[in-house]
């Protein structure tokens, strides 16, 4: 997870809760995700960090992604302490028969906000993931982040637990899949029992496609025998 490298497995802290994002929290979640992903090498490549307006393009893309999640009732879970959003995980349910391509209205908004090249590269990334993933039905862990102020406290593990709960709630899904573009993220996911399944490259920038299968999740959560 972006910025979270702890191996601990804490219980949910007092006064903290996991809950689906409310509509009024999407703007805050988008800001949190921007902070987490602005240095991500694949996003820097896709949204042309070397050109003026990179931050605006990335902010717009994240905003459009979250709006699409909301409109299509995909999972967006926040970790709250009182009224403060400390972390967020966003996941989409992908089925092979649907294909990876976004709806046309999403493409149009992305073209207007991020430009043709960036939109084409985003769709190319999705297609490469779909071609390599090896599952017909899975949950894609699109975004996961903890606010910098609350990192290194085990909150990333709690967000992965939320992802596991969503896998349990989708009996047809075979795995949770994530694309890790930085070594700390790869290490974090490996500690959460994700396994490498493929290497993805988009215009010279690589990432590790990793998956937590339902079988692996059950094996690592099986209660110990007396």
PyMOL commands that set and color helices and strands:
alter all, ss='L'
color gray80, all
select helices_A, chain A and resi 23-37+41-46+54-71+96-98+104-114+116-132+148-150+155-169+183-191+214-221
alter helices_A, ss='H'
color red, helices_A
select strands_A, chain A and resi 16-20+75-81+84-95+137-146+175-180+195-202+205-213
alter strands_A, ss='S'
color yellow, strands_A
deselect
rebuild
show_as cartoon
